[in-house]
Amino acid sequence: MSRTPAEAGRAPRRVVVVGASAAGLAAAETLRREGYDGTLTLVGDEARAPYDRPPLSKRLLSGEWEPDRLALRAPADLDALGLDLRLGTAATALDVPDRTVRLADGSAVPYDGLVVATGVRPRRLPGDERAHVLRTLDDALALRDRIRPGCRLLVVGAGFLGAEAAAVARQAGCEVTVLEPAAVPLAHAVGERVGRVLSEAHREHGVDLRTGVAVREVTAGGVRTADGEHIAGDEVLVAAGSLPNTEWLAGSGLTVRDGLVCDAYCAAAPDVYAAGDVARWDHPLFGTSVRIEHRTNAAEQGMAAARNLLRPEARRPFAPVPYFWSDQYDVKVQAYGWLRGHEEVAVVEGDLSARRFVALYRSGGHVTGVLAAGMPPRAIRSWRQAVATRATWQETVENTTAAAT
Amino acid sequence: MSMRVELDEPKCVASGQCVMAAPEVFDQRDEDGIAILLEERPGEELLDGVRDAVAVCPAVAIRLVEQ
């Protein structure tokens, strides 16, 4: 078997990045920053220049911002990267032995280094071709066009995306009903107590939040629940989670299991890396394989994948402390770490009921996450250190209690 | 030629990622966490950290421009 360019110690000359959103762009930019001057192809299925997604459910949806504010880079900065830019063209297949990416326009792009950053798409429901989803700028503009006072909006799913959109619609005067299958929204992500506190904000703002309600299908005039009840609405937003875009990798021989499976270096195969929402990798800090749909992770992982691709001899495990934030009404939620699957939550500052607090999350014997709501944003940064250093739960929480008395 | 940092304050979401990437160049306001630019024209030795900050800023609020 012939050695790859990287194994032979030769620098790659043809790098292809598939996915032109935050992760793909960060990878492309980092390659150039690190001195890569070969051909750099950036493939994106959307026709638009790379744009930022978090505002889609926040200030773009509310009308505070127009689409031009979402550009990830100024046109001049994008030009300066010297890209072979293939926008509006999805990748359809990957041939690993042949080192070729096939595109929807019939072309085949050869590579000696590849970054897969194809992201996720919304999970669909039967009948939801008549419903809204919220992933692309076009999705957000279509929903924004319908949000007006008195409009009855049904939001399927009370995750962060659904919650943010519900908050925007409510503040714009819509009658908003949120349907959530779990007993407590966000419980799997932030725990029951914190999930309950966050969901209270919706009820206080007049959102009709119905938990334990699974939606079976979208109908012409609303949705039908698993119990057969019909709930009427003028518009429906399906915000029921996402699925990684990995279908185009079928037959490539790469391992796909809820994301493209990578090692700790974001490598899925020699010279093939992944970054962003689509990537599942072994996180050294949490001892488990994770796939993270956070804006900050997309950029950080794009950078890490690009560096490891360029310099495999100096490669580094990708061990970030994940970060996310969410704006719901006047409460800003920020979190660091890996909160999913946690075994215990302790409030170490503030007061849950006042919706001003810092909560720590425990997995095993360590602090693995921290979440703050309604606190000065820099308050959480000192707690981030506990996550980054795998501080023991006992010492951290005991010290806090001691300091408080 | 020198490099100048631009901070689009209304875009900032107070994540503090820039402060961790380049603490000599950025800080956060106490009350709301919005980023503060400490050094509009950082020296060469700080530029790598600034480039990291540009890349990880979740709000795309930082730009590094050549003068």
Boltz contact constraints between the chains, C-beta under 6 A:
constraints:
  - contact:
      token1: [A, 26]
      token2: [B, 55]
      max_distance: 6.0
  - contact:
      token1: [A, 52]
      token2: [B, 60]
      max_distance: 6.0
  - contact:
      token1: [A, 72]
      token2: [B, 60]
      max_distance: 6.0
  - contact:
      token1: [A, 295]
      token2: [B, 58]
      max_distance: 6.0
  - contact:
      token1: [A, 296]
      token2: [B, 56]
      max_distance: 6.0
  - contact:
      token1: [A, 296]
      token2: [B, 58]
      max_distance: 6.0
  - contact:
      token1: [A, 299]
      token2: [B, 55]
      max_distance: 6.0
  - contact:
      token1: [A, 299]
      token2: [B, 56]
      max_distance: 6.0
  - contact:
      token1: [A, 300]
      token2: [B, 56]
      max_distance: 6.0
  - contact:
      token1: [A, 303]
      token2: [B, 55]
      max_distance: 6.0
  - contact:
      token1: [A, 325]
      token2: [B, 15]
      max_distance: 6.0
  - contact:
      token1: [A, 377]
      token2: [B, 14]
      max_distance: 6.0
  - contact:
      token1: [A, 377]
      token2: [B, 33]
      max_distance: 6.0
  - contact:
      token1: [A, 378]
      token2: [B, 28]
      max_distance: 6.0
  - contact:
      token1: [A, 378]
      token2: [B, 33]
      max_distance: 6.0
  - contact:
      token1: [A, 381]
      token2: [B, 16]
      max_distance: 6.0
